[in-house]
Amino acid sequence: MTDSPVLDHIGVAVQSIDSGAAVYEIVGIEVEGTEEVPEQGVRVAFLPVGETRIELLEPIGEDSPVAHHLERRGAGLHHICFRVSDIRSAMARLSAEGYDLLSDEPQQGADGCLVCFVHPKSAGGVLIELSQPAVVTS
């Protein structure tokens, strides 16, 4: 992993992973796997596209932030995610520059990653996710 952030994935809010994946599957982009992330209130599906992925987000409850997003905006682009090597350092730099983070500490995300979101009101209207991959131990 490099020290420079890389585009990890593009998050897309959907009512249902099955129906949301259909258009991608028609053009040859297959679901690689699914995972439930109770801490974020979603079930996610990963669709690899080149060096990045599309992440479909299906709410698992009415209180899920993705459920609220779907109520307000409908299905579609939810966030973009950048992989970082040190999420706490990235969070500290953003906070010091006045960006509004949605949590004070990293949260548990999909694939065992630590994640944090930057509020779209302070990031040009885009919900940005930072993701630090899980440390793999043998």
Secondary structure, DSSP 8 states (H G I E B T S, - for coil): --SS-EEEEEEEE-S-HHHHHHHHHHTT----EEEEEGGGTEEEEEEEETTEEEEEEEESSTTSHHHHHHHHH-SEEEEEEEE-S-HHHHHHHHHHTT--BS-SS-EE-GGG-EEEEE-GGGTTT--EEEEE------
